[in-house]
Amino acid sequence: MRYLSHLRPCTTTMLTSTLPSNSSITALPNFSHKPISLKDSFQSLTHFFTDPSFPTTRFPLQQAYSQALDLCASQKALSQGQQLHARFLKTQNSFDTVFLDTKFVHLYGKCGSFLDAERVFDEMTERTIFTWNAMIGASVSSRRYLEAIELYKEMRGLGVSPDAFTFPCVLKACGALNERRLGHEIHGFAIKCGYGAFVFVCNALIAMYAKCGDLGGARMLFDSVLLEKEDPVSWNSIISAHVSEGQCFEALSLFRSMREVGVEINSYTFVSALQACEDPAFIKMGRGIHAVILKSNIFTDVYVSNALIAMYTKCGQIGDAERVFKSMLYKDCVSWNTLLSGMVQNDLYSDALNYFRDMQDSGQKPDQVSVINMIAASGRAGNLLTGMEVHAYAIRNGIDSNMHIGNTLIDMYGKCYCVKYMGKAFEYMPEKDLVSWTTIIAGYAQNECHLEAFNLLRRVHIERMDVDPMMIGSILMACGGLKSEKLIKEIHGYVLRRGLADILIQNAIVNVYGEVTLIDYARHMFESINSKDIVSWTSMITCCVHNGLPIEALELFHSLKKTNVEPDSITFVSILSAAAALSSLKKGKEIHGFLIRKGLFLEGAIANSLVDMYARCGTVENARNIFNYVKQRDLILWTSMINANGMHGYGKDAIDLFNKMVDEYVLPDHITFLALLYACSHSGLVVEGKRLFEKMKYEYQLEPWPEHYACLVDLLGRSNSLEEAHHFVKNMPIEPSAEVWCALLGACRIHSNKELGEVVAKKLLQLNTENSGNYVLVSNTFAADGRWNDVEEVRLRMKGVGLKKKPGCSWIEVENKIHTFMARDKSHPQRDEIYLKLDQFTKVLKEKGGYGAQTKLVLHDVCEEEKTQILYGHSERLALGYGLLITPKGTSLRITKNLRICDDCHTFFKIASEVSQRTLVVRDASRFHHFERGLCSCGDFWYSRGGSFLCRCATTTVLKDVKLPASFQEASLGKLWTDLPLELLVIFLSCSECPEVIGDNKNWVPLEFLVVPDLPHLPPLFLRKPLPWQCDVVGPVIPFPVLFVVNEVHLAFDYSHTENVYGNSGFTDIIYDTFIFKVSDSSCEQTEPVGEEMFDYLCPIKLRFYAPTKKFEHQSLKTYTYGKGRCLDSKKFWIVIGNFIFNLDLKK
């Protein structure tokens, strides 16, 4: 029998011992050394039946039956055994039927034919203890443990005394049923009968106690009875018991002691010891055991090799597992299955599928376990085609009706979003268990077929099946998908009535309440959990984050740290999202430090969350550091870093990163291209954005989502290509979504295209969107034109559908505390001081920075004074006022706003950064704005200024490999540029329309940065390569006249120049004086300034490259950092107007 397969006594000898002494095998010379095979046994029986010269005594023929039945049992040859049984029934009057019937019971039990064994057993009129042992063993082999115990009790009731071989079987049944009390009683009875010290009985007792969770009792038995007997089976039993209970360290300690005392170590010992090493913490010990195996003669044992493969795969050492596998001389099906399962567990689905093909090519026929592994691999990889091929293989080989295969097929089709085939696989299953129903319900819930999931739940109730926690979890997922508060509460009530509220279901209820924004119910459920595990805490933290309560999430995490529950990687991902939502860099760094102290690896989801957190906290440099630290970068990490660059306006860097990703053979997905288009949209990279959109469609065969179309429309619209954007929208292959029309309407507002804006606004209103922001945009469009009746109509329509305008909210972190402000908020304890500080600061900005409230941006039908007060009460200004009030001078301030920052506040913050000499970082709903020294990192790309600004401005240095001769560096830079101001606003145009500079070459000339290494106090200098192009020497940027309209004042600029030749370098330098004039009409009148009077009246700004700083000390002159300009085409050579020009009160 199975439970005695590794013990010294065997059932066969037990059964044959009933023969009379004169019929022993040794007494029959013709059978003393045979038969050794089933075929030989049948030939012997045939010889008995056909040769009349053989004696007619019953004992030789009975002995031949016995040997043949033993061979059939050992080889599980059921068909041959049934033939023998049929022959026996014809001549049974000639034999000892009790002896052979017992053999038949044993045979059928070994072959798994329990009903045949039971039929033979029931028909026996006389039974011995060996018969009872055989029937109990057959019950245990068929996992009919209750029947085994009932047979034992019936045997005892009939007065049949058990022998030593009875106890292992019935003890195994006790262990399987977790019947420790009964097992303990049987233990006592075994001692009473004198069998308690038998080694194989003790081994069975150890296994029983271990399976019943009483490892202490098993160890006590081993230490008191078996320790000194040095029996390897006993040592194997106690080691295996420790492994089963997860006490791997104790198991390995016993293995070490076993070696020290000199007990023989066999293959079973190595298998148990290797099972104890199936944890990455014990991989070193596992390698040591592997070395011992290689030195012994057991290294060729297939069972040991299989255990080695299992150990290495479960420790994540796939390479070592493959080496063991390839070194095996003989591979059985278990060998292949162990490797395949390890590949699947380590997410190496493609490798698993390749090995599956190799398995078939090698001639090894895949069994049910192989098929289950491959179906699971196909499902997890989302490879529907391969999954269907494996399904077809199962059908061809007649194993598709297996219930476990059917359950795996349902899961595979569900994961591959093939709901139709998932349902068919379920319906075609001839037999379904609770796992089948749970899997199909989960598949429907995961594929958002929530009603189908509920219909199946009704069928479960109709068929009166039990409902397990996994099924309840899937139904709760369906409730969350339907956003049905009523259904969630009904399921919650059902759980309470049925007493199913275990920790898994309680955690699922917390999670689903959070999904439907019932945060109070979720909190109540969370607080009612007595023994909260890490899933409970993580579910509640995630619930707070998803419902816009990041502060509460951080407070929960702080409470978690005070408990004995250890946070896991999912917890850190959720709490990092909370810090990112608050833009709390300090909190984010604290969490980063905490996870490092916990020893968690910066990889996978944690690395992705860290990159996202640092990016959303305004420090893209830290995000890059995390990205560069991670060696194994997946697609999500690449996409997160691309998005981080786009969020901060580094569009070129995002595209460079994408190219590098492709070079490393990482394929982009929809999200990657969405991040790229977002980056191009934030940096004004129109050509690049269009190229990437085409590449996504045609090169990568990815069908664009509505979000992709919206990004491209936004990019085209903001570049003033409104007609192209509108044409693109009208020719979209899918129906334009509200986001698409919203992007186009926003561009119409910026560029004052009222006619197109009217058309787009009507389209947007026709969609009946549930997004209040779309209604607000339409309302603002009408308000900008003074169409107050239409504004009122839109607002009434919003009210009618139950929508409200999302109120503006900003927050700032000061002294490790988050302070939140609403628009015109007066709830803060220091509100009076904040408003006073803000009022005083605004006056300073007016006097020193020329700030003036842009009341035209206030889209309300109120007086100018009230419009001004509305602007002054914006939430981001209140947050700024509090920061200025509390923090020391020069401290950087970080503010987050839930909506986009308005144009007026954008101007306000730019001037504030210059006047206060602070770096101000604002994260709004669209992107980051780094205000420093009067400039914003966005280059004013997102804001309308009343003029045409079609060139883009950035602040990254891009010039590389520029070589300067030593003589030029000394003469030009070292002597003449040292008197430059530390910051200088350079206004320029491309040189492509300057014949005297580039001759007939009309191509675009790039404007680049040069950082002077020997003069670190200087800012980067604008340079361009002169003709001839092969020359390494560079020269200054040349500005040209152009017309602007700023604050309803017409401006133009011109220059004068002188040439200088420096030594023998061949470099001719031109010194420019640049003048910016006020002109009367829209024409560009070039006026030659004469003296200070002309400068005061017409020329508010004068720039000279080589002049000393003191010559620029006019009261109106300010100094600013400059950026890099890039013109799109020859018709749009306009420049970005600097902050200083825009904020001058030129009307004065």
URZI-V463458 format. One record per backbone hydrogen bond with DSSP energy under -0.5 kcal/mol. CO is the residue of the C=O (numbers start at 1). NH is the residue of the N-H. Records with the same first field share a line. If there is no record, write none. Layout:
CO: NH ; NH
//
This chain:
1: 4
2: 5
4: 7
10: 14
11: 15
12: 16
13: 17
15: 18
16: 19
20: 23
21: 24
24: 27
25: 28
27: 29
28: 31 ; 32
29: 32
31: 34
37: 41
38: 42
39: 43
40: 44
41: 45
42: 46
43: 47
44: 48
45: 49
46: 50
47: 51
50: 52
51: 54
57: 61
58: 62
59: 63
60: 64
61: 65
62: 66
63: 67
64: 68
65: 69
66: 70
67: 71
68: 72
69: 73
70: 74
71: 75
72: 77
73: 76
76: 78
77: 81
78: 82
79: 83
80: 84
81: 85
82: 86
83: 87
84: 88
85: 89
86: 90
87: 91
88: 91 ; 92
91: 94
92: 95
95: 97
96: 100
97: 101
98: 102
99: 103
100: 104
101: 105
102: 106
103: 107
104: 108
105: 109
106: 110
107: 111
108: 113
109: 112
112: 114
113: 117
114: 118
115: 119
116: 120
117: 121
118: 122
119: 123
120: 124
121: 124
128: 132
129: 133
130: 134
131: 135
132: 136
133: 137
134: 138
135: 139
136: 140
137: 141
138: 142
139: 144
140: 143
143: 145
144: 148
145: 149
146: 150
147: 151
148: 152
149: 153
150: 154
151: 155
152: 156
153: 157
154: 158
155: 160
156: 159
159: 161
163: 166 ; 167
164: 168
165: 169
166: 170
167: 171
168: 172
169: 173
170: 174
171: 175
172: 176
173: 177
174: 179
175: 178
178: 180
179: 183
180: 184
181: 185
182: 186
183: 187
184: 188
185: 189
186: 190
187: 191
188: 192
189: 193
190: 195 ; 196
191: 194
195: 198
198: 202
199: 203
200: 204
201: 205
202: 206
203: 207
204: 208
205: 209
206: 210
207: 211
208: 212
209: 214
210: 213
213: 215
214: 218
215: 219
216: 220
217: 221
218: 222
219: 223
220: 224
221: 225 ; 226
222: 226 ; 227
226: 229 ; 230 ; 231
227: 230
230: 232
231: 235
232: 236
233: 237
234: 238
235: 239
236: 240
237: 241
238: 242
239: 243
240: 244
241: 245
242: 247
243: 246
246: 248
247: 251
248: 252
249: 253
250: 254
251: 255
252: 256
253: 257
254: 258
255: 259
256: 260
257: 261
258: 262 ; 263
259: 262
264: 266
266: 270
267: 271
268: 272
269: 273
270: 274
271: 275
272: 276
273: 277
274: 277
275: 278
277: 279
279: 282
280: 283
282: 286
283: 287
284: 288
285: 289
286: 290
287: 291
288: 292
289: 293
290: 294
291: 295
292: 296
293: 296 ; 299
296: 299
298: 301
301: 305
302: 306
303: 307
304: 308
305: 309
306: 310
307: 311
308: 312
309: 313
310: 314
311: 315
312: 317
313: 316
316: 318
317: 321
318: 322
319: 323
320: 324
321: 325
322: 326
323: 327
324: 328
325: 328
330: 332
332: 336
333: 337
334: 338
335: 339
336: 340
337: 341
338: 342
339: 343
340: 344
341: 345
342: 346
343: 348
344: 347
347: 349
348: 352
349: 353
350: 354
351: 355
352: 356
353: 357
354: 358
355: 359
356: 360
357: 361
358: 362
359: 364
360: 363
363: 365
367: 371
368: 372
369: 373
370: 374
371: 375
372: 376
373: 377
374: 378
375: 379
376: 380
377: 381
378: 382 ; 383
379: 382
382: 384
383: 387
384: 388
385: 389
386: 390
387: 391
388: 392
389: 393
390: 394
391: 395
392: 396
393: 397
394: 399 ; 400
395: 398
399: 402
402: 406
403: 407
404: 408
405: 409
406: 410
407: 411
408: 412
409: 413
410: 414
411: 415
412: 416
413: 418
414: 417
417: 419
418: 422
419: 423
420: 424
421: 425
422: 426
423: 427
424: 428
426: 429
433: 437
434: 438
435: 439
436: 440
437: 441
438: 442
439: 443
440: 444
441: 445
442: 446
443: 447
444: 449
445: 448
448: 450
449: 453
450: 454
451: 455
452: 456
453: 457
454: 458
455: 459
456: 460
457: 461
458: 462
459: 463
460: 465
461: 464
466: 468
468: 472
469: 473
470: 474
471: 475
472: 476
473: 477
474: 478
475: 479
476: 480
477: 481
478: 482
479: 483 ; 484
480: 483
483: 485
484: 488
485: 489
486: 490
487: 491
488: 492
489: 493
490: 494
491: 495
492: 496
493: 497
494: 498
495: 499 ; 500 ; 501
500: 502
502: 506
503: 507
504: 508
505: 509
506: 510
507: 511
508: 512
509: 513
510: 514
511: 515
512: 516
513: 518
514: 517
517: 519
518: 522
519: 523
520: 524
521: 525
522: 526
523: 527
524: 528
525: 529
526: 529
528: 530
530: 532
533: 537
534: 538
535: 539
536: 540
537: 541
538: 542
539: 543
540: 544
541: 545
542: 546
543: 547
544: 549
545: 548
549: 553
550: 554
551: 555
552: 556
553: 557
554: 558
555: 559
556: 560
557: 561
558: 562
559: 562
560: 563
568: 572
569: 573
570: 574
571: 575
572: 576
573: 577
574: 578
575: 579
576: 580
577: 581
578: 582
579: 583 ; 584
580: 583
583: 585
584: 588
585: 589
586: 590
587: 591
588: 592
589: 593
590: 594
591: 595
592: 596
593: 597
594: 598
595: 600
596: 599
601: 603
603: 606 ; 607
604: 608
605: 609
606: 610
607: 611
608: 612
609: 613
610: 614
611: 615
612: 616
613: 617
614: 619
615: 618
618: 620
619: 623
620: 624
621: 625
622: 626
623: 627
624: 628
625: 629
626: 630
631: 633
632: 634
634: 638
635: 639
636: 640
637: 641
638: 642
639: 643
640: 644
641: 645
642: 646
643: 647
644: 648
645: 650
646: 649
647: 928
649: 651
650: 654
651: 655
652: 656
653: 657
654: 658
655: 659
656: 660
657: 661
658: 662
659: 663
660: 664
661: 666
662: 665
665: 667
669: 673
670: 674
671: 675
672: 676
673: 677
674: 678
675: 679
676: 680
677: 681
678: 682
679: 683
680: 683 ; 684 ; 685
684: 686
685: 689
686: 690
687: 691
688: 692
689: 693
690: 694
691: 695
692: 696
693: 697
694: 698 ; 699
695: 699 ; 700
696: 702
701: 703
705: 708 ; 709
706: 710
707: 711
708: 712
709: 713
710: 714
711: 715
712: 716
713: 717
714: 718
715: 719
716: 721
717: 720
720: 722
721: 725
722: 726
723: 727
724: 728
725: 729
726: 730
727: 731
729: 732
737: 741
738: 742
739: 743
740: 744
741: 745
742: 746
743: 747
744: 748
745: 749
746: 750
747: 751
748: 753
749: 752
752: 754
753: 757
754: 758
755: 759
756: 760
757: 761
758: 762
759: 763
760: 764
761: 765
762: 766
763: 767
764: 767 ; 769
765: 768
770: 772
771: 774 ; 775
772: 776
773: 777
774: 778
775: 779
776: 780
777: 781
778: 782
779: 783
780: 784
781: 785
782: 785 ; 787
783: 786
786: 788
787: 791
788: 792
789: 793
790: 794
791: 795
792: 796
793: 797
794: 798
795: 799
796: 800
797: 801
798: 801 ; 803
799: 802
808: 823
809: 898
810: 821
811: 896
812: 814 ; 819
814: 817
817: 814
819: 812
821: 810
822: 825
828: 831
830: 834
831: 835
832: 836
833: 837
834: 838
835: 839
836: 840
837: 841
838: 842
839: 843
840: 844
841: 845
842: 846
843: 847
844: 848 ; 849
845: 849 ; 850 ; 851
846: 850
853: 855
854: 857
855: 858
857: 859
858: 860
860: 862
863: 867
864: 868
865: 869
866: 870
867: 871
868: 872
869: 873
871: 874
873: 824
874: 877 ; 878
875: 879
876: 880
877: 881
878: 882
879: 883
880: 884
881: 885
882: 886
883: 887
888: 891
893: 921
894: 813
895: 923
896: 811
899: 925
902: 906
903: 907
904: 908
905: 909
906: 910
907: 911
908: 912
909: 913
910: 914
911: 915
912: 916
913: 917 ; 918 ; 933
918: 920
919: 893 ; 921
920: 922 ; 931
921: 895
922: 924 ; 929
923: 897
927: 924
929: 922 ; 931
930: 932 ; 937
931: 920
932: 935
935: 932
936: 939
938: 941
940: 943
947: 949
948: 950
952: 1126
954: 1124
961: 963
962: 964
965: 969
966: 970
967: 971
968: 972 ; 973
969: 973 ; 974
970: 975
971: 976
972: 976
973: 977
977: 980
979: 1109
984: 986
985: 987
990: 993
991: 994
993: 995
994: 997 ; 998
995: 999
998: 1001
1000: 1002
1004: 1006
1006: 1008
1008: 1023
1010: 1012 ; 1021
1011: 1013
1012: 1015
1015: 1018
1021: 1010
1022: 1037
1023: 1008
1024: 1035
1028: 1031
1033: 1026
1035: 1024
1037: 1039
1038: 989
1042: 1053
1044: 1051
1046: 1049
1049: 1046
1050: 1079
1051: 1044
1052: 1077
1054: 1075
1056: 1073
1058: 1071
1060: 1069
1061: 1063
1062: 1065 ; 1067
1066: 1068
1067: 1062 ; 1069
1069: 1060
1071: 1058
1072: 1074 ; 1105
1073: 1056
1074: 1103
1075: 1054 ; 1077
1076: 1101
1077: 1052
1079: 1050
1083: 1085
1084: 1086
1085: 1087
1087: 1089
1090: 1094
1091: 1095
1092: 1096
1093: 1097
1094: 1098 ; 1099
1095: 1099
1098: 1078 ; 1100
1101: 1076
1103: 1074
1108: 1111
1109: 1112
1110: 1113
1114: 1117
1124: 954
1125: 1007
1126: 952
1129: 1132
1130: 1133
1132: 1134
1135: 1137
1138: 1142
1139: 1143
1140: 1144
1141: 1144
1144: 1146
1145: 1148
//
